[in-house]
Amino acid sequence: MAQWTSAVGAAQLARQLNAQQPRPAGPGTRKPPAYRALADGIRLLVLEGRVPVAARLPAERELAVALAVSRTTVAAAYEALRAEGFLESRRGAGSWTAVPAGNPLPARGLEPLPPESLGSVIDLGCAALPAPEPWLTRAVQGALEELPPYAHTHGDYPAGLPALREMLADRYTARGIPTMPEQIMVTTGAMGAIDAICHLFAGRGERIAVESPSYANILQLMREAGARLVPVAMAEGLSGWDLPRWRQVMRDAAPRLAYVVADFHNPTGALADDEQRRGLVDAARSAGTVLVVDETMSELSLDLDEGVGMPRPVCAFDPAGSTVLTVGSASKAFWAGMRIGWVRASPDVIRSLVAARAYADLGTPVLEQLAVTWLMSTGGWEQAVDIRRTQARENRDALVAAVRRELPDWEFDVPRGGLTLWVRTGGLSGSRLAEMGERVGVRVPSGPRFGVDGAFEGYVRLPFTVSGPVADEAAVRLAAAARLVESGASSGSETPRTFVA
């Protein structure tokens, strides 16, 4: 059986190769042979995630015609890639991309930093902001007032508190998506929701199509569930979802599930428009694939004052409710410490998810559900989200200015919402930057954390979690880490500076 899960056409690969900007050669440097330049170009596309791992490459003759080079050049490039571990081949099955076993493993960076380290290390690993007070305190106080009747029960509500399920259903209905409480299950965060969906729909060995790049923690959750991840490369910049690629992957790989973040994608910040959303649903429906849509960033539009209107929810393009499962959460819009998530799906899917929950966590904490219910029923949610948007907008603008000043060679597009900046690091290794960053006092996740099998080595993700002088200092430390990488440093020679905001 072939080991590839998607395919790249000759014309598509030629366009991507021709769009690459070669790094200027130093004085006296010889131009590499044509086959070497071609091999390096394909290798870079794989490491950056532009060509997915396990993607079938075009035949030598087809690519030679598309690039207007000799077949010998393409054959030599493929052979070089095989020797380096970036290509695997089998007679009759073709050649497909790979990442060698010796490729640097992604560095740490997404786990929350211990509070005692915050004085000496600037944490750009966790895309989460402090609670929007006074609304957290008010919500907990309101929840305590509503708690006594529930305290006289067993406290297990596998589908969620009826009051919260009704509130969430009403909010979808207000967005133009008629929804009943029976279509909602409350979970322990969005991670709990997606974990439950994966266990119900995708058994060990099942294929799940994912954006490339995608949210690192979800990718790891799916790996640990035994899923076979099928990456679908995102388009350049903030243009997001390449519908022909998605249709091809859905048709060729026939994944059981597909996972997308259509609202201010994590990590790129891209926002899918109505046409892309409709196309994703149509492609999934045609392939019999269940489309899991992560809406955790949907309320974090940061440029509404500039007339940016949000597209319709993805589930709006699935009126029968047979294709789309929507996941929401209070963690990004309100506070990560509020571990409340939910799933919106058809009533029969919700019943199945609830039944399976008896073998997982039984239910979500009642007090936190009451706090979210209080927020949504009193108008406190909207006011808290306004605070969150203001924080994120100010942080984004400060971080963008600081990185542009200290690291002018780094490239990125400024997203109009969400919490993350996806940065191309001027040819430097993201894993090495993460390693050196911890030595100089800034913690940043490397690009490969967000790819499949080592892709995106030339990227890092920077969240909008710091502002003002802290953002300036973070950029200074990132620049120091970059200098260490460029110098080939193998051991830390700089001591983290204490920085108190």
C-alpha positions as CSV (number, residue, x, y, z in Angstrom):
1,M,0.0,0.0,0.0
2,A,1.3,3.5,-0.9
3,Q,2.5,5.6,2.0
4,W,1.3,8.9,0.6
5,T,-1.9,10.6,1.8
6,S,-2.1,13.5,-0.6
7,A,-0.6,14.6,-4.0
8,V,1.0,17.7,-5.4
9,G,0.5,18.4,-9.1
10,A,3.4,19.4,-11.4
11,A,2.0,22.8,-12.2
12,Q,1.3,23.5,-8.5
13,L,4.7,22.5,-7.4
14,A,6.4,24.5,-10.2
15,R,4.4,27.6,-9.1
16,Q,5.5,27.2,-5.5
17,L,9.2,26.7,-6.5
18,N,9.2,29.7,-8.9
19,A,7.7,31.9,-6.1
20,Q,10.6,31.2,-3.7
21,Q,13.0,34.1,-3.2
22,P,16.6,32.8,-3.1
23,R,18.8,34.1,-0.4
24,P,21.5,36.3,-1.8
25,A,24.9,34.6,-2.2
26,G,27.9,36.0,-0.4
27,P,31.0,37.2,-2.3
28,G,32.8,34.5,-4.1
29,T,30.0,32.0,-3.6
30,R,29.4,29.7,-6.6
31,K,25.9,29.2,-7.9
32,P,24.7,25.6,-7.0
33,P,24.0,23.1,-9.7
34,A,20.5,23.1,-11.0
35,Y,19.6,19.8,-9.4
36,R,20.9,21.0,-6.0
37,A,18.9,24.2,-6.3
38,L,15.8,22.2,-7.1
39,A,16.3,19.7,-4.2
40,D,16.9,22.6,-1.8
41,G,13.7,24.3,-3.0
42,I,11.6,21.2,-2.5
43,R,13.2,20.6,0.9
44,L,12.4,24.1,2.0
45,L,8.7,23.7,0.9
46,V,8.5,20.6,3.0
47,L,10.1,22.2,6.1
48,E,7.9,25.3,5.8
49,G,4.8,23.1,5.4
50,R,4.0,24.5,2.0
51,V,4.2,20.9,0.7
52,P,2.8,18.5,3.2
53,V,4.7,15.5,4.6
54,A,3.5,12.3,2.9
55,A,2.5,14.1,-0.3
56,R,3.1,12.3,-3.6
57,L,5.3,14.4,-5.9
58,P,4.8,14.5,-9.6
59,A,6.7,12.1,-11.9
60,E,10.1,13.2,-13.0
61,R,9.0,13.8,-16.6
62,E,5.9,15.8,-15.6
63,L,7.9,18.1,-13.3
64,A,10.7,18.5,-15.8
65,V,8.1,19.8,-18.4
66,A,6.5,22.1,-15.8
67,L,9.8,23.6,-14.8
68,A,11.3,23.6,-18.3
69,V,14.4,21.7,-17.1
70,S,15.8,18.3,-18.1
71,R,14.5,15.1,-16.7
72,T,18.0,14.3,-15.6
73,T,17.9,17.5,-13.4
74,V,14.7,16.4,-11.7
75,A,16.0,12.8,-11.3
76,A,19.2,14.0,-9.6
77,A,17.2,16.3,-7.3
78,Y,14.9,13.5,-6.3
79,E,17.9,11.2,-5.6
80,A,19.5,13.9,-3.5
81,L,16.3,14.3,-1.5
82,R,16.1,10.5,-1.0
83,A,19.6,10.4,0.3
84,E,18.8,13.2,2.8
85,G,15.6,11.5,4.0
86,F,13.2,14.1,2.5
87,L,11.8,11.7,-0.1
88,E,10.7,8.1,-0.1
89,S,9.9,6.0,-3.2
90,R,8.5,2.7,-4.1
91,R,8.3,1.1,-7.5
92,G,4.7,1.4,-8.8
93,A,3.7,3.9,-6.0
94,G,5.8,6.9,-6.9
95,S,7.7,9.2,-4.6
96,W,6.4,11.1,-1.6
97,T,7.8,13.7,0.8
98,A,9.2,12.8,4.2
99,V,11.2,14.3,7.1
100,P,14.4,12.5,8.2
101,A,14.5,11.0,11.6
102,G,17.4,13.3,12.5
103,N,15.4,16.4,12.0
104,P,15.5,18.6,15.1
105,L,12.6,17.9,17.4
106,P,10.3,20.8,18.1
107,A,11.2,22.7,21.3
108,R,8.9,23.1,24.3
109,G,6.7,26.2,24.3
110,L,3.0,25.7,24.7
111,E,2.7,24.5,28.3
112,P,1.9,27.4,30.7
113,L,5.1,28.8,32.4
114,P,5.2,28.3,36.2
115,P,4.2,31.5,37.9
116,E,7.5,31.6,39.8
117,S,9.4,32.0,36.5
118,L,7.5,35.0,35.3
119,G,10.0,37.5,36.8
120,S,12.9,36.4,34.6
121,V,11.3,34.8,31.6
122,I,8.9,36.5,29.2
123,D,6.3,33.8,28.2
124,L,5.3,33.8,24.5
125,G,4.3,30.2,24.6
126,C,0.8,30.3,25.9
127,A,-1.8,32.2,23.8
128,A,-3.9,33.3,26.8
129,L,-4.5,36.6,28.6
130,P,-5.3,37.4,32.3
131,A,-8.9,37.4,33.4
132,P,-11.0,40.4,32.4
133,E,-11.8,41.8,35.8
134,P,-14.1,42.6,37.5
135,W,-16.2,40.2,35.5
136,L,-14.5,37.0,36.7
137,T,-15.1,37.9,40.3
138,R,-18.7,39.0,39.6
139,A,-19.4,35.8,37.7
140,V,-18.1,33.6,40.5
141,Q,-20.1,35.5,43.1
142,G,-23.2,35.2,40.9
143,A,-22.6,31.5,40.5
144,L,-22.3,31.0,44.3
145,E,-25.7,32.6,44.7
146,E,-27.2,30.1,42.2
147,L,-25.4,27.1,43.6
148,P,-27.6,26.0,46.6
149,P,-30.3,24.1,44.6
150,Y,-27.6,22.2,42.7
151,A,-25.8,21.3,45.9
152,H,-28.8,19.1,46.8
153,T,-28.3,16.9,43.7
154,H,-25.5,14.4,42.8
155,G,-23.9,17.2,40.7
156,D,-23.3,15.1,37.6
157,Y,-24.7,16.6,34.4
158,P,-23.2,14.7,31.5
159,A,-24.8,16.9,28.9
160,G,-24.3,20.1,30.9
161,L,-26.5,22.2,33.1
162,P,-29.9,22.7,31.3
163,A,-29.7,26.5,31.9
164,L,-26.4,26.8,30.2
165,R,-27.4,24.5,27.3
166,E,-30.4,26.7,26.7
167,M,-28.4,29.9,26.9
168,L,-25.8,28.6,24.3
169,A,-28.6,27.4,22.0
170,D,-30.2,30.8,22.2
171,R,-26.9,32.5,21.3
172,Y,-26.6,30.3,18.1
173,T,-30.2,31.1,17.3
174,A,-29.5,34.8,17.6
175,R,-26.6,34.4,15.1
176,G,-29.1,33.0,12.6
177,I,-28.5,29.3,13.3
178,P,-31.7,27.9,14.8
179,T,-30.6,25.6,17.7
180,M,-32.3,23.6,20.4
181,P,-30.7,22.8,23.8
182,E,-30.7,19.2,22.7
183,Q,-28.1,20.1,20.2
184,I,-25.6,21.3,22.8
185,M,-23.3,19.4,25.1
186,V,-21.2,21.3,27.6
187,T,-17.6,20.0,28.0
188,T,-14.4,20.7,30.0
189,G,-12.9,23.2,27.6
190,A,-12.6,22.9,23.8
191,M,-10.0,20.2,24.2
192,G,-12.5,18.1,26.1
193,A,-15.0,18.6,23.3
194,I,-12.6,17.6,20.5
195,D,-11.3,14.6,22.5
196,A,-14.8,13.3,22.9
197,I,-15.5,13.8,19.2
198,C,-12.3,12.0,18.2
199,H,-13.1,9.0,20.4
200,L,-16.6,8.8,19.0
201,F,-15.9,9.2,15.3
202,A,-12.2,8.4,14.7
203,G,-10.9,5.1,16.1
204,R,-7.2,4.2,16.1
205,G,-5.8,4.3,12.6
206,E,-8.5,6.5,11.2
207,R,-7.5,9.5,9.0
208,I,-8.1,13.0,10.1
209,A,-7.5,15.9,7.7
210,V,-6.0,19.0,9.4
211,E,-4.8,22.4,8.3
212,S,-1.1,22.7,7.9
213,P,-0.1,24.5,10.1
214,S,-2.7,23.9,12.8
215,Y,-3.2,24.2,16.6
216,A,-0.4,22.2,18.2
217,N,-2.3,20.9,21.2
218,I,-5.1,19.5,19.1
219,L,-2.6,17.8,16.7
220,Q,-1.0,16.1,19.7
221,L,-4.3,15.1,21.1
222,M,-5.2,13.4,17.8
223,R,-1.8,11.7,17.6
224,E,-2.3,10.2,21.1
225,A,-5.7,9.0,20.0
226,G,-4.0,7.0,17.3
227,A,-5.2,9.1,14.4
228,R,-3.4,9.3,11.1
229,L,-3.1,13.0,10.4
230,V,-3.5,14.2,6.8
231,P,-2.1,17.7,6.5
232,V,-3.6,20.2,4.0
233,A,-1.4,23.2,3.3
234,M,-2.8,26.6,4.0
235,A,-2.5,29.2,1.3
236,E,0.0,32.0,1.5
237,G,-0.5,34.9,4.0
238,L,-4.0,35.3,5.4
239,S,-5.8,34.0,2.3
240,G,-6.2,30.7,4.2
241,W,-8.0,27.7,2.8
242,D,-7.1,26.4,-0.7
243,L,-10.3,24.8,-1.7
244,P,-8.9,22.7,-4.6
245,R,-6.5,21.1,-2.2
246,W,-9.2,20.4,0.3
247,R,-11.4,18.8,-2.3
248,Q,-8.5,16.7,-3.5
249,V,-7.5,15.5,0.0
250,M,-11.1,14.7,0.9
251,R,-11.5,12.7,-2.3
252,D,-8.2,10.9,-2.3
253,A,-7.6,10.3,1.4
254,A,-11.3,9.9,2.5
255,P,-10.6,11.1,6.1
256,R,-13.2,10.2,8.7
257,L,-12.8,13.7,10.3
258,A,-11.5,17.0,9.2
259,Y,-10.5,19.7,11.7
260,V,-10.5,23.4,10.8
261,V,-10.2,26.7,12.7
262,A,-12.1,29.0,10.3
263,D,-12.3,32.0,12.7
264,F,-8.8,33.7,13.1
265,H,-7.0,30.5,12.6
266,N,-4.4,29.4,15.2
267,P,-1.6,30.0,14.4
268,T,-1.8,32.1,11.2
269,G,-4.7,34.3,12.1
270,A,-6.5,33.8,8.8
271,L,-10.3,34.3,8.6
272,A,-12.3,32.1,6.2
273,D,-14.8,34.0,4.0
274,D,-18.3,32.7,3.2
275,E,-17.1,31.1,0.0
276,Q,-14.4,29.1,1.7
277,R,-16.7,28.0,4.5
278,R,-19.3,26.8,1.9
279,G,-16.6,25.0,0.0
280,L,-15.2,23.2,3.0
281,V,-18.7,22.0,4.0
282,D,-19.5,20.9,0.4
283,A,-16.1,19.0,0.1
284,A,-16.7,17.3,3.5
285,R,-20.3,16.3,2.6
286,S,-19.2,14.9,-0.8
287,A,-16.6,12.7,0.9
288,G,-18.7,11.6,3.8
289,T,-16.3,13.4,6.2
290,V,-17.4,14.9,9.5
291,L,-16.1,18.5,9.6
292,V,-15.1,19.7,13.1
293,V,-15.1,23.5,13.3
294,D,-13.2,25.1,16.1
295,E,-14.9,28.5,17.0
296,T,-12.8,29.3,20.1
297,M,-11.4,32.5,18.5
298,S,-14.6,33.6,16.8
299,E,-15.4,36.5,19.2
300,L,-11.9,38.0,19.0
301,S,-12.3,40.2,16.0
302,L,-9.9,43.1,16.7
303,D,-10.7,45.5,13.8
304,L,-14.5,45.8,14.0
305,D,-14.2,49.6,14.1
306,E,-12.6,49.4,10.6
307,G,-15.7,47.8,9.2
308,V,-14.6,44.2,9.4
309,G,-17.7,42.0,9.4
310,M,-17.6,38.4,10.5
311,P,-18.7,35.7,8.0
312,R,-21.6,33.4,8.8
313,P,-20.8,30.5,11.1
314,V,-19.6,27.4,9.2
315,C,-22.6,25.4,10.5
316,A,-24.9,27.9,8.6
317,F,-23.8,26.1,5.4
318,D,-25.0,22.7,6.8
319,P,-28.7,23.3,7.5
320,A,-29.4,19.6,7.8
321,G,-26.7,19.3,10.5
322,S,-25.3,16.1,9.1
323,T,-21.8,17.3,8.3
324,V,-20.6,20.0,10.7
325,L,-19.8,19.7,14.4
326,T,-19.1,23.1,16.0
327,V,-16.8,23.5,19.1
328,G,-16.8,26.6,21.2
329,S,-15.1,27.7,24.4
330,A,-14.9,30.4,27.1
331,S,-11.1,30.0,27.4
332,K,-10.0,32.4,24.6
333,A,-12.8,34.9,24.7
334,F,-13.0,35.1,28.5
335,W,-10.3,33.3,30.5
336,A,-8.3,30.1,30.1
337,G,-8.9,29.3,33.7
338,M,-12.6,29.0,32.9
339,R,-12.6,25.4,31.6
340,I,-15.9,25.5,29.9
341,G,-16.4,24.4,26.3
342,W,-19.3,23.0,24.2
343,V,-20.3,21.1,21.1
344,R,-23.1,22.0,18.8
345,A,-24.3,19.1,16.7
346,S,-27.4,17.2,15.7
347,P,-29.4,15.8,18.6
348,D,-28.4,12.2,17.8
349,V,-24.7,13.0,17.8
350,I,-25.1,14.8,21.1
351,R,-26.8,11.8,22.6
352,S,-24.0,9.6,21.4
353,L,-21.4,12.0,22.9
354,V,-23.2,12.1,26.2
355,A,-23.5,8.3,26.4
356,A,-19.8,7.9,25.7
357,R,-19.0,10.4,28.5
358,A,-19.9,7.9,31.2
359,Y,-16.4,6.4,30.5
360,A,-14.6,9.7,30.5
361,D,-15.1,12.6,32.9
362,L,-18.9,12.2,33.6
363,G,-19.4,16.0,33.5
364,T,-18.1,19.5,33.7
365,P,-17.8,21.4,37.1
366,V,-21.1,22.9,38.1
367,L,-19.8,26.1,39.6
368,E,-17.9,27.1,36.4
369,Q,-21.0,26.3,34.3
370,L,-23.1,28.6,36.6
371,A,-20.5,31.4,36.2
372,V,-20.7,31.3,32.4
373,T,-24.5,31.1,32.6
374,W,-24.4,34.2,34.8
375,L,-22.2,36.1,32.4
376,M,-24.3,35.3,29.3
377,S,-27.6,36.0,31.0
378,T,-26.6,39.4,32.5
379,G,-24.7,41.0,29.6
380,G,-21.4,40.5,31.5
381,W,-20.1,38.3,28.7
382,E,-20.3,41.0,26.1
383,Q,-18.6,43.5,28.3
384,A,-15.9,41.1,29.3
385,V,-15.2,40.2,25.7
386,D,-14.9,43.9,24.9
387,I,-12.2,44.2,27.5
388,R,-10.5,41.1,26.0
389,R,-10.6,42.6,22.5
390,T,-9.1,45.9,23.7
391,Q,-6.3,44.0,25.5
392,A,-5.5,41.8,22.5
393,R,-5.6,44.7,20.0
394,E,-3.2,46.8,22.1
395,N,-0.9,43.8,22.6
396,R,-1.0,42.9,18.9
397,D,0.0,46.4,17.8
398,A,2.8,46.7,20.4
399,L,4.3,43.3,19.5
400,V,4.1,44.0,15.7
401,A,5.9,47.3,16.2
402,A,8.6,45.8,18.4
403,V,9.3,42.8,16.1
404,R,9.5,45.0,13.0
405,R,12.0,47.2,14.8
406,E,14.2,44.6,16.3
407,L,13.9,41.9,13.6
408,P,13.3,43.6,10.3
409,D,14.1,40.4,8.3
410,W,11.3,38.5,9.9
411,E,8.1,38.3,7.8
412,F,4.5,38.1,8.8
413,D,1.0,39.3,7.9
414,V,-0.9,41.1,10.6
415,P,-4.2,39.3,11.4
416,R,-7.4,41.2,12.1
417,G,-8.4,39.0,15.0
418,G,-7.4,36.1,17.2
419,L,-4.4,35.9,19.5
420,T,-1.5,34.8,17.4
421,L,1.2,36.0,14.9
422,W,2.7,33.5,12.5
423,V,6.2,34.6,11.7
424,R,8.7,33.4,9.1
425,T,12.2,33.8,10.7
426,G,14.4,34.8,7.9
427,G,15.8,31.4,7.3
428,L,16.6,30.6,10.9
429,S,15.6,27.4,12.6
430,G,12.5,27.8,14.7
431,S,13.6,25.0,17.0
432,R,17.0,26.5,17.5
433,L,15.3,29.9,18.2
434,A,13.1,28.3,20.8
435,E,16.1,26.7,22.4
436,M,18.2,29.9,22.5
437,G,15.2,32.0,23.5
438,E,14.9,30.1,26.8
439,R,18.6,30.9,27.5
440,V,18.1,34.6,27.1
441,G,14.8,34.8,28.9
442,V,12.0,34.6,26.3
443,R,9.9,31.5,25.7
444,V,8.5,30.9,22.2
445,P,7.1,27.8,20.5
446,S,8.8,26.7,17.3
447,G,7.0,26.2,14.0
448,P,7.3,22.4,13.9
449,R,4.9,22.3,16.9
450,F,2.2,23.4,14.5
451,G,3.0,21.0,11.7
452,V,2.9,17.3,11.0
453,D,6.2,15.4,11.2
454,G,8.7,18.3,11.4
455,A,7.3,20.9,9.0
456,F,7.5,24.7,9.5
457,E,11.1,24.7,10.8
458,G,11.5,28.3,9.5
459,Y,8.6,29.7,11.7
460,V,7.7,30.6,15.2
461,R,4.3,31.6,16.7
462,L,4.1,34.8,18.7
463,P,0.9,35.3,20.8
464,F,-0.6,38.7,21.7
465,T,0.0,38.3,25.4
466,V,2.4,41.1,26.2
467,S,2.3,44.9,25.6
468,G,4.2,48.1,26.1
469,P,7.7,47.7,27.6
470,V,7.3,43.9,27.9
471,A,6.6,43.6,24.2
472,D,9.7,45.7,23.5
473,E,11.9,43.6,25.8
474,A,10.5,40.4,24.3
475,A,11.6,41.5,20.8
476,V,15.0,42.5,22.1
477,R,15.4,39.0,23.6
478,L,14.2,37.3,20.4
479,A,16.8,39.3,18.5
480,A,19.5,38.1,21.0
481,A,18.3,34.5,20.4
482,A,18.5,35.0,16.7
483,R,22.1,36.2,16.9
484,L,23.0,33.1,18.9
485,V,21.4,30.9,16.3
486,E,23.2,32.8,13.5
487,S,26.5,32.4,15.3
488,G,26.0,28.7,15.7
489,A,26.2,28.9,19.5
490,S,25.9,25.5,21.2
491,S,25.7,26.7,24.8
492,G,24.1,29.6,26.5
493,S,26.5,32.6,26.9
494,E,23.8,35.1,28.0
495,T,22.0,35.2,31.3
496,P,18.3,35.9,31.4
497,R,17.6,39.4,32.6
498,T,14.9,40.0,35.3
499,F,12.1,42.1,33.9
500,V,9.2,43.2,36.0
501,A,6.3,44.8,34.1
